[in-house]
Amino acid sequence: MTAIVPEPPRSPLAGHLWQWAVAPLSLLKAGARAGPVFRLRLWRPALVGYQPEWNRAILSDLDTFRSRGSLSGLTPYLAAGVVATDTPAHRARRRWLNGHFSGRALAPLSAGLAAVADAHRPQGSFEALGWSSQVVQHMLNLALFGNRMPAAMLTRFLSPLHRGIPVPLIPRPRLFRRADAAIRCVLQDPPPEGIAARLAGHPEAAVELRVALAAAYDTTSHTLAWAAWHLAAHPRWRDPHALSLFIDEILRCYPAGWLGSRITSRDTVAAGVEIPAGTLVLYSPYLTHHDPDLWPQPHLIRPERFEAGRPGWSYLPFAAGPRTCLGAHLARLILPAALAPLCRGDLIQLGGDPSIETGLTLRPRGPLRLQHTPSARSGG
């Protein structure tokens, strides 16, 4: 590479690897202070950028920036299905799935998701992380499988995602075989209200549903926990009609997918930086969402900043481009449905730790203790 790319301070022997292991967000912030594109010396060299020009280059060119060999392949939960497929096969596979995960296709689930939320509406004191994981698990069972997946199987399959690195990275072939077998049982006679009914008959349906379940679960449940915590502190936004802007802001402040990665298939240039073939290239929605040049006072919860819309390439809670998260529409159905019952009554913070913990996704360090007192007219 001919261009001089800055680096954050590093160890002469270990490079940035130790910092990456113990405090990756702090390392990324130090890199951002060095420049808009910076180099990290991890187990292999990596280039990281976060400004819109970089995001557009990385996320729009699937031929040059490939998924195979990137960080998503390190966890068995994501190393399959459309997530692990590159062009040209990705285009056909994504076309098949897009119609079934579109906003229009998922709209009939709204009433069922609202019923699940009401059934799991907290009353009195509760811990937000525990509540959010349960309600999201039930909502995903409804949305993906029409409530036909055994709850115990869902819990066993998803429980490693609650643990820190390296637990979610450990291969679990027996568990995955059991999950696939349970999903195939649903696919043999799927209830009409679940996504499984639309995918039934396709040879890759079980794998795609398994990956969708894993990808949606901890990202959505962690976002929901933070949303409940901040909703208690911002009563102005406890209005079902205002939840869309509020959720946009929570997704900006706490992007579950805090880091994305690609491998270059050929020599290229992005944001004026020459990148050789075979380079690990990273983009960071967290850095993008906290860039004060893009988002004034980025650490404050200000949902009104979205009244003018969502800016392209500066707002990446679900990535962007041809690989935009397949579950984006489903997440945007689940989150307001789960939060709506908390808008009916009083919601207060009792105490907790909302600071960020990094793993496969961002999550609150927790616990997050809240109290919800439903209003009389809400049936509480």
C-alpha positions as CSV (number, residue, x, y, z in Angstrom):
1,M,0.0,0.0,0.0
2,T,1.5,3.3,-1.0
3,A,-0.8,5.6,1.1
4,I,0.2,6.3,4.7
5,V,-2.5,4.9,6.9
6,P,-2.3,6.0,10.6
7,E,-2.5,3.6,13.5
8,P,-3.6,4.0,17.2
9,P,-0.9,3.3,19.7
10,R,0.1,-0.3,19.9
11,S,2.4,-2.8,21.7
12,P,5.7,-3.4,19.8
13,L,5.2,-7.2,20.3
14,A,1.4,-7.8,20.4
15,G,0.3,-5.0,18.1
16,H,-3.3,-4.2,18.9
17,L,-4.3,-7.7,19.7
18,W,-4.4,-7.4,23.5
19,Q,-6.4,-4.1,23.3
20,W,-8.8,-5.8,20.8
21,A,-9.4,-8.7,23.3
22,V,-10.0,-6.5,26.4
23,A,-11.5,-3.2,25.1
24,P,-12.3,-3.3,21.4
25,L,-14.5,-0.2,21.4
26,S,-11.8,1.9,23.2
27,L,-9.3,0.7,20.5
28,L,-11.7,1.7,17.7
29,K,-12.2,5.1,19.3
30,A,-8.4,5.6,19.5
31,G,-8.2,4.6,15.8
32,A,-10.9,7.1,14.9
33,R,-8.8,9.8,16.6
34,A,-5.9,8.9,14.4
35,G,-7.8,9.3,11.1
36,P,-10.9,8.4,9.1
37,V,-9.2,5.2,7.9
38,F,-6.8,3.5,10.2
39,R,-4.8,0.3,10.5
40,L,-5.1,-2.3,13.2
41,R,-2.5,-5.0,13.7
42,L,-4.6,-7.9,15.0
43,W,-3.9,-11.6,14.2
44,R,-3.7,-10.2,10.7
45,P,-3.5,-6.6,9.5
46,A,-6.9,-4.9,9.1
47,L,-8.1,-1.5,7.7
48,V,-10.9,0.2,9.5
49,G,-13.0,3.1,8.3
50,Y,-16.3,4.7,9.4
51,Q,-17.2,7.7,7.3
52,P,-20.0,7.6,4.7
53,E,-17.7,7.3,1.7
54,W,-15.9,4.3,3.2
55,N,-19.2,2.7,4.2
56,R,-20.6,3.1,0.7
57,A,-17.5,1.6,-1.0
58,I,-17.4,-1.4,1.3
59,L,-21.1,-2.2,1.5
60,S,-22.1,-1.6,-2.1
61,D,-19.5,-3.6,-4.0
62,L,-20.1,-7.3,-3.3
63,D,-17.8,-8.5,-6.0
64,T,-14.7,-6.7,-4.5
65,F,-15.6,-7.0,-0.8
66,R,-16.4,-10.6,0.0
67,S,-17.9,-12.3,3.1
68,R,-15.9,-15.5,2.9
69,G,-13.0,-15.4,5.3
70,S,-14.5,-12.4,7.3
71,L,-15.2,-12.2,11.0
72,S,-18.8,-13.5,10.6
73,G,-17.4,-16.9,9.7
74,L,-15.8,-17.2,13.1
75,T,-19.1,-18.1,14.8
76,P,-21.1,-21.2,13.8
77,Y,-24.3,-19.3,14.4
78,L,-23.6,-17.1,11.3
79,A,-21.3,-19.2,9.2
80,A,-24.1,-20.6,6.9
81,G,-27.0,-19.5,4.7
82,V,-27.2,-16.2,2.9
83,V,-24.9,-14.6,5.5
84,A,-22.0,-16.8,4.3
85,T,-22.8,-16.7,0.6
86,D,-20.9,-14.5,-1.8
87,T,-21.7,-13.4,-5.3
88,P,-23.0,-14.5,-7.7
89,A,-24.9,-17.1,-5.7
90,H,-25.8,-14.4,-3.1
91,R,-27.9,-12.5,-5.5
92,A,-30.3,-15.4,-6.3
93,R,-30.5,-16.5,-2.7
94,R,-31.2,-13.0,-1.5
95,R,-33.9,-12.5,-4.1
96,W,-35.6,-15.7,-2.8
97,L,-35.5,-14.5,0.8
98,N,-36.3,-10.8,0.3
99,G,-39.9,-11.3,-0.5
100,H,-40.5,-13.4,2.6
101,F,-38.8,-10.9,4.9
102,S,-40.2,-7.7,3.4
103,G,-42.3,-5.3,5.4
104,R,-45.3,-6.1,3.3
105,A,-44.9,-9.9,3.8
106,L,-44.4,-9.5,7.6
107,A,-47.3,-7.0,8.2
108,P,-49.9,-9.7,9.0
109,L,-47.7,-10.7,12.0
110,S,-48.4,-7.4,13.8
111,A,-51.5,-8.5,15.7
112,G,-49.9,-11.7,16.9
113,L,-46.7,-9.9,18.0
114,A,-48.8,-7.4,19.9
115,A,-50.6,-10.3,21.7
116,V,-47.3,-11.8,22.7
117,A,-46.1,-8.5,24.0
118,D,-49.3,-8.1,26.1
119,A,-49.0,-11.6,27.4
120,H,-45.4,-10.8,28.6
121,R,-46.1,-7.3,29.8
122,P,-44.1,-6.7,33.0
123,Q,-45.9,-5.6,36.1
124,G,-44.1,-4.2,39.1
125,S,-40.3,-4.5,39.2
126,F,-38.5,-6.4,36.5
127,E,-35.0,-6.8,35.0
128,A,-35.0,-5.6,31.4
129,L,-32.4,-8.0,30.0
130,G,-34.3,-11.1,31.3
131,W,-37.6,-9.7,30.2
132,S,-36.4,-8.7,26.7
133,S,-34.8,-12.1,26.0
134,Q,-38.0,-13.9,26.9
135,V,-40.4,-11.7,24.9
136,V,-38.1,-11.7,21.9
137,Q,-37.7,-15.5,22.0
138,H,-41.5,-15.9,22.0
139,M,-42.0,-13.3,19.2
140,L,-39.4,-15.0,17.0
141,N,-41.1,-18.4,17.6
142,L,-44.3,-16.9,16.4
143,A,-42.8,-15.0,13.5
144,L,-40.5,-17.7,12.2
145,F,-42.2,-20.9,13.2
146,G,-45.8,-20.1,14.0
147,N,-45.2,-21.1,17.6
148,R,-44.3,-24.7,16.6
149,M,-40.7,-24.7,17.8
150,P,-40.4,-26.3,21.3
151,A,-39.5,-23.6,23.8
152,A,-36.9,-25.9,25.4
153,M,-35.2,-26.3,22.0
154,L,-35.1,-22.6,21.4
155,T,-33.6,-21.9,24.8
156,R,-30.9,-24.6,24.4
157,F,-30.0,-23.3,21.0
158,L,-29.9,-19.6,21.9
159,S,-28.3,-19.8,25.4
160,P,-24.7,-19.7,24.2
161,L,-25.4,-16.3,22.7
162,H,-25.9,-14.9,26.2
163,R,-22.3,-15.7,27.0
164,G,-19.2,-13.7,26.3
165,I,-16.5,-14.5,23.8
166,P,-15.4,-17.2,23.1
167,V,-18.5,-19.2,24.0
168,P,-20.6,-18.3,20.9
169,L,-17.6,-19.2,18.7
170,I,-17.3,-22.8,19.9
171,P,-18.7,-25.3,17.3
172,R,-21.7,-27.2,18.5
173,P,-22.5,-29.7,15.8
174,R,-24.8,-31.9,18.0
175,L,-26.9,-28.9,19.1
176,F,-27.1,-27.5,15.6
177,R,-28.2,-30.9,14.2
178,R,-31.0,-31.0,16.9
179,A,-32.1,-27.5,16.0
180,D,-32.1,-28.3,12.3
181,A,-34.2,-31.4,13.0
182,A,-36.7,-29.4,15.0
183,I,-37.0,-26.8,12.3
184,R,-37.5,-29.5,9.6
185,C,-40.3,-30.9,11.7
186,V,-42.0,-27.5,11.6
187,L,-41.3,-27.3,7.8
188,Q,-43.1,-30.6,7.2
189,D,-46.4,-29.0,8.3
190,P,-45.9,-25.3,8.9
191,P,-48.6,-23.1,10.3
192,P,-49.7,-20.5,7.9
193,E,-48.7,-17.5,10.0
194,G,-45.0,-18.1,10.3
195,I,-42.2,-17.4,7.8
196,A,-41.5,-21.2,7.8
197,A,-44.7,-21.7,5.7
198,R,-43.3,-19.4,3.0
199,L,-39.9,-21.1,2.9
200,A,-41.2,-24.7,3.1
201,G,-40.1,-26.9,0.2
202,H,-36.8,-25.2,-0.4
203,P,-33.8,-27.4,0.3
204,E,-32.0,-24.6,2.3
205,A,-35.1,-23.5,4.3
206,A,-34.0,-25.1,7.6
207,V,-30.5,-23.5,7.5
208,E,-31.8,-20.1,6.6
209,L,-34.4,-20.2,9.4
210,R,-31.7,-21.3,11.9
211,V,-29.4,-18.5,10.9
212,A,-32.3,-16.0,11.0
213,L,-33.2,-17.1,14.5
214,A,-29.6,-16.7,15.8
215,A,-29.0,-13.4,14.0
216,A,-32.3,-11.8,15.2
217,Y,-32.3,-13.0,18.8
218,D,-29.5,-11.3,20.7
219,T,-29.4,-8.2,18.5
220,T,-33.1,-7.5,19.0
221,S,-33.3,-8.5,22.7
222,H,-30.3,-6.3,23.6
223,T,-31.7,-3.4,21.7
224,L,-35.1,-3.9,23.4
225,A,-33.5,-3.9,26.9
226,W,-31.7,-0.6,26.2
227,A,-34.9,0.8,24.7
228,A,-36.9,-0.1,27.8
229,W,-34.2,1.5,30.0
230,H,-34.2,4.8,28.2
231,L,-37.9,4.9,27.7
232,A,-38.2,5.1,31.5
233,A,-36.0,8.2,31.5
234,H,-37.7,9.9,28.5
235,P,-41.5,10.0,29.2
236,R,-42.0,12.2,26.2
237,W,-41.4,9.3,23.9
238,R,-43.7,6.9,25.8
239,D,-46.3,7.2,23.0
240,P,-46.9,4.4,20.5
241,H,-47.0,6.9,17.7
242,A,-43.6,8.3,18.6
243,L,-41.8,4.9,19.1
244,S,-40.5,4.8,15.6
245,L,-38.2,7.8,16.1
246,F,-37.3,6.6,19.6
247,I,-36.3,3.2,18.2
248,D,-34.2,4.8,15.5
249,E,-32.3,6.7,18.1
250,I,-31.7,3.6,20.3
251,L,-30.4,1.7,17.2
252,R,-28.1,4.6,16.4
253,C,-26.7,4.9,19.9
254,Y,-26.4,1.1,20.4
255,P,-26.0,-0.6,17.1
256,A,-26.0,-4.3,17.9
257,G,-23.9,-5.0,14.9
258,W,-21.1,-2.7,16.1
259,L,-18.5,-4.0,13.6
260,G,-18.7,-5.5,10.1
261,S,-16.0,-7.1,8.0
262,R,-15.1,-8.1,4.4
263,I,-12.1,-9.5,2.6
264,T,-11.0,-7.8,-0.6
265,S,-11.0,-10.1,-3.7
266,R,-8.8,-7.8,-5.7
267,D,-6.7,-4.6,-5.4
268,T,-9.0,-1.7,-5.0
269,V,-9.4,1.9,-3.7
270,A,-11.9,3.0,-1.0
271,A,-12.2,6.5,0.4
272,G,-8.9,7.3,-1.3
273,V,-7.0,4.5,0.3
274,E,-5.3,1.8,-1.8
275,I,-6.3,-1.7,-0.5
276,P,-4.5,-4.8,-1.7
277,A,-6.3,-8.1,-2.5
278,G,-6.8,-10.3,0.5
279,T,-7.1,-7.5,3.0
280,L,-9.4,-7.7,6.1
281,V,-11.5,-4.6,5.8
282,L,-13.7,-3.4,8.7
283,Y,-16.5,-0.9,9.0
284,S,-17.9,0.2,12.3
285,P,-21.5,1.3,12.7
286,Y,-20.7,2.3,16.2
287,L,-18.0,4.7,15.1
288,T,-20.2,6.1,12.3
289,H,-23.1,6.6,14.7
290,H,-20.9,8.4,17.2
291,D,-19.1,10.7,14.8
292,P,-20.0,14.2,16.0
293,D,-19.5,15.6,12.5
294,L,-22.4,13.4,11.4
295,W,-24.4,13.3,14.6
296,P,-24.2,16.4,16.9
297,Q,-24.0,15.4,20.6
298,P,-23.9,11.7,19.6
299,H,-24.0,10.3,23.2
300,L,-27.3,12.0,24.0
301,I,-30.7,10.3,23.4
302,R,-32.4,12.7,20.9
303,P,-35.0,10.9,18.8
304,E,-36.1,14.2,17.2
305,R,-32.9,14.1,15.1
306,F,-34.7,11.5,12.9
307,E,-37.6,13.8,12.1
308,A,-35.9,14.6,8.8
309,G,-35.4,10.9,8.0
310,R,-32.6,8.4,8.1
311,P,-29.4,9.5,6.3
312,G,-27.8,7.1,3.9
313,W,-24.4,5.5,4.7
314,S,-24.3,7.4,8.0
315,Y,-26.9,5.2,9.7
316,L,-26.2,1.5,9.6
317,P,-28.0,-0.4,12.4
318,F,-28.8,-3.1,9.8
319,A,-25.7,-2.5,7.6
320,A,-26.7,-1.2,4.1
321,G,-26.5,-2.0,0.4
322,P,-27.2,-5.5,-1.1
323,R,-26.3,-7.2,2.2
324,T,-28.7,-5.1,4.4
325,C,-29.7,-7.2,7.3
326,L,-32.5,-9.6,6.1
327,G,-34.3,-9.2,9.5
328,A,-34.5,-5.4,9.5
329,H,-38.2,-5.3,8.8
330,L,-38.9,-8.0,11.4
331,A,-36.9,-6.1,14.1
332,R,-38.8,-3.0,13.3
333,L,-42.1,-4.9,13.9
334,I,-40.9,-6.6,17.1
335,L,-39.4,-3.6,18.9
336,P,-42.4,-1.3,18.9
337,A,-44.8,-4.2,19.6
338,A,-42.8,-5.1,22.7
339,L,-42.4,-1.5,23.9
340,A,-46.1,-0.5,23.4
341,P,-47.3,-2.1,26.6
342,L,-44.6,-0.1,28.6
343,C,-46.2,3.1,27.2
344,R,-49.4,2.3,29.0
345,G,-48.7,3.3,32.6
346,D,-45.7,4.4,34.7
347,L,-42.2,3.2,33.9
348,I,-39.3,4.2,36.1
349,Q,-35.6,3.2,36.5
350,L,-34.8,1.5,39.8
351,G,-31.1,1.1,39.1
352,G,-28.6,-0.7,37.0
353,D,-25.7,-0.5,34.6
354,P,-26.5,0.4,31.0
355,S,-22.9,0.7,30.0
356,I,-21.8,-1.2,26.9
357,E,-20.3,-4.7,26.9
358,T,-18.9,-6.1,23.6
359,G,-19.2,-9.5,22.2
360,L,-20.7,-10.8,19.0
361,T,-23.1,-7.9,19.5
362,L,-23.3,-4.9,21.9
363,R,-25.3,-5.6,25.0
364,P,-25.9,-3.7,28.2
365,R,-23.6,-4.8,31.0
366,G,-26.7,-4.9,33.3
367,P,-28.6,-5.7,35.2
368,L,-31.2,-3.1,34.3
369,R,-33.9,-2.9,37.0
370,L,-37.1,-1.2,36.1
371,Q,-40.6,-0.8,37.5
372,H,-43.8,-0.8,35.4
373,T,-47.2,0.1,36.8
374,P,-49.8,-0.4,34.1
375,S,-52.6,2.2,33.9
376,A,-56.1,1.1,34.9
377,R,-57.4,1.2,31.4
378,S,-54.6,-1.1,30.1
379,G,-56.1,-4.0,32.0
380,G,-53.3,-4.2,34.5
